[in-house]
Amino acid sequence: MSQKLSNAQIAWRAAQDITDGAYVNLGIGFPEMVAKFQPPGRQAIFHTENGVLNFGEAPADGEEDWDLINAGKKAITLKPGAAFFHHADSFAMVRGGHLDVAILGAYEVAENGDLANWSTGPKGVPAVGGAMDLVHGAKRVAVITDHMTKDGRPKLVKHCTLPLTGVGCVTRVYTSLAVIDIEDARFVLREKLPGLSLTDLQAVTGAELVVTGDIADLNCPEI
């Protein structure tokens, strides 16, 4: 499908729903981009599984301190009041329900909220990692993803076929075509690209899209 949001635009849209002062964990890779787009006047407190709270933007090239990294092994900076702690304490924060939001990528999301975001395939990873703790420890779990795979298959499906990261855990999905809530084991459409018909969107979605009210236009700035 030629008309779709870029990864930066998807990340921007997800950032608009993060409230001021929220404790947020961003998944490794694409989800880390969300931190760049916090709305003016709002400041999230970012958490990383390897034991840092309230870290800042990536340092300039050549100014990295490689003792300061996030869970994705990327260099970070620290904000005033930042804290370091043991890996076990970091997961105690996650499992204890102290994170407001976790934003992750996905291979598949099922209409009941099941998430598959790891794989043991040729380019897979050896284990699910901390994602399984995040999806059941955070108060809200959101996914950012392209609406389809590179070979044109739906990522939003009736049932996941890949190994699960978590069961019934996802509440909202931000895709390259739409914003979709998961309610009562259904995909409920909230926003879509203004030039995209509901019929065309349904054709690239692997489960029924439910409409319960007005569908807002998904408008993002050029980034």
N, C-alpha and C positions, 0 to 999 in steps of 0.2 A: 504494500500500500504506500503510495507516494507521499501522501499528506500525513505527517506525524510529527510529534514533538521530538526535539533532541534530548539527549540524556540530561544536559544542563537545564533545559526547560522542565523536565519531569522533576528534577531535584528542586528547582525553584518552587514548583507548585507544592511539593510536599513540605517545604520549609515554611510556607505560609500558615500551616496548621499547627506549628509548634508554639506553645504559649510561652510568655516571658517567665524565666526562672525554672523552666522544665528541666528535669534531669533526663538526658537523652543519650542513648547508645546508637551509633551508626555502624552498620555492618561494613566489613572489609570490601574495598573496591568502590564501585559506583555509589553506594549510599553515602560514602564519606563526602561526596560533593555537596550534600544538603547543607553542610556547615557554612558554605560560602554564601548562602542566600537568606540569612536570617533577616526578617523585616526590620526596618528602622524602629528603634525604641524597644526592641525585644532582644533578649540575650539568653540563650539556652546554656545549661551547664553540661558539658560533654564528658562522658564516662567511657573509658576504654578498659577492656577485660584484663589487660596486663598490669593495671594498677595505678591509673592517673585519673583524677577528677578535676574538671575545669581547665582543660588544655585549650590552646588557641590555634591560630592559623599555622600553616606550614611555614617554616623559615625561608628566607631568600636562599637561592642557590649559593652554595659555598659557606653558608652560615649555620649549617646543621650541627646540632650536638647529638651524636648518635647514641648517647645514653638516654635521650628523650625521644621515645618512639611510641606509636600507637600499636594496636593489636595487628595491624596490617604491615608492621615494620616500616612505617613512614615517619619521617622526622616531624616533630611537633614543637610548638612553643608553649609557654605556661602563662596563664593569666594570674593576676593578684589573687591570693587565697587558694591557689591550686594545691592539691594534696597528692602524696604518694602513699601507697599501701600495698600489702602483700596480695599476691594473686588470689589466695583463698579468701581474703577479706573482700576483694573485688567481686568474687562470685557470691559471697554472702549478701552483698548489696543487691545483686541481680535476683537471687533466689528468695530474698526477703521482701521483694515487692517494692524496692526503693527507687526504681526507675519509672519515670512517667511514660516514656516512649522508647520503643526500639524500631528502627527503620532498617529493613533488610532487602536484599535482592532476592530473586526467585527464578527457578526453572519452571515451576508449576505452582499455581494456587487453585485449590478446589472450591466449589461453591459453598461448602460447609466450613471454609476457613482453614482447611489443612494446607500446610506449606511444605514444599520440597525445594530446598535451595542448596543441596549438595549432591554429588554423584560419585560413584565409584567407577565410572567409565574411563576411557583412554586418557581424558584430560581432567579426570576427577581428583578429588582430594582424599586423603587416607581416612578421614573421619568427619563426623558432623561438627565437631568442635563446640565452642561456647554458644552457638546459635540455638541449640535445643534448650539451654537454660534461659536465654534471653526471651524466646517466644512465649515461655510460660511464666517468667518472672516479671516482665514489664507490664505496666497497667494497660498500655495500648500498643499493638503491634501493627505497623504499616509496612507495605511492600512497595518498592519502586521497581519498575521493569518495563521493557518493551512489551507491547501487547502480543507480539508473535515471536516465534523463534526465527533464526536466520533463514531457515528453509520453509517459513510460512505456516508453521503449525501453531495453534492457539496455546498460549501459556495459561490462560484462564480456562479451567476444565471442570468437568463434572466430578471426576475422581482423579487424584494424582496417581501416576504410574511409576514415579521414581521414589527412592527411599524418603520417608517423611522426616522432616525436621521437627514438626510439631503438629498436633491434632487440634483442629478447631480454634486456632490461635489468631488468625489474621482478622482484623476488623476493617481495614481500608486498603485499597490497591490504587496506586497512581501509575497509570500506564502512558504510553506514547499516544494513546487515542482517547482516554477517558479517565474519570475518577469514579471508582465503584466501591460501595460499602458492602460488607457481608453481614446480612441480618437474617435470622431465622433460616440459616443454611441456604441462602439465596444471594445471587449477585444483584444488588440494587444499584441501578445507574443513577449517578448524581450529576455528572458533568461529561460532556463530550465535545470534541472539536466541532466548531460551528458549521464547517462545510461537510461534515460527515453525517450521513443519514443513519437512523437507528437500524434500518435493514442491513446496511453495509457493515455497521459495527457488529451486529449480531452474527453476520456471516463469518467473521474472523474470531468469534468467541466460542469456546467449546462447551458452554452451558447457557441456559436461558438467562437473558438480562431482564430483570423485573423493573418496571417503572411505577413508582408509587406517587409521583407528583411531578412538578415542573423539572425539566432537565436544564441545568445551567450550561452556558457556553464555557468551554475550557479555553480560556485566553491566557497566554503567557507572553512575557516580553521577549523580544529577540535577544538572545544571549550568545 
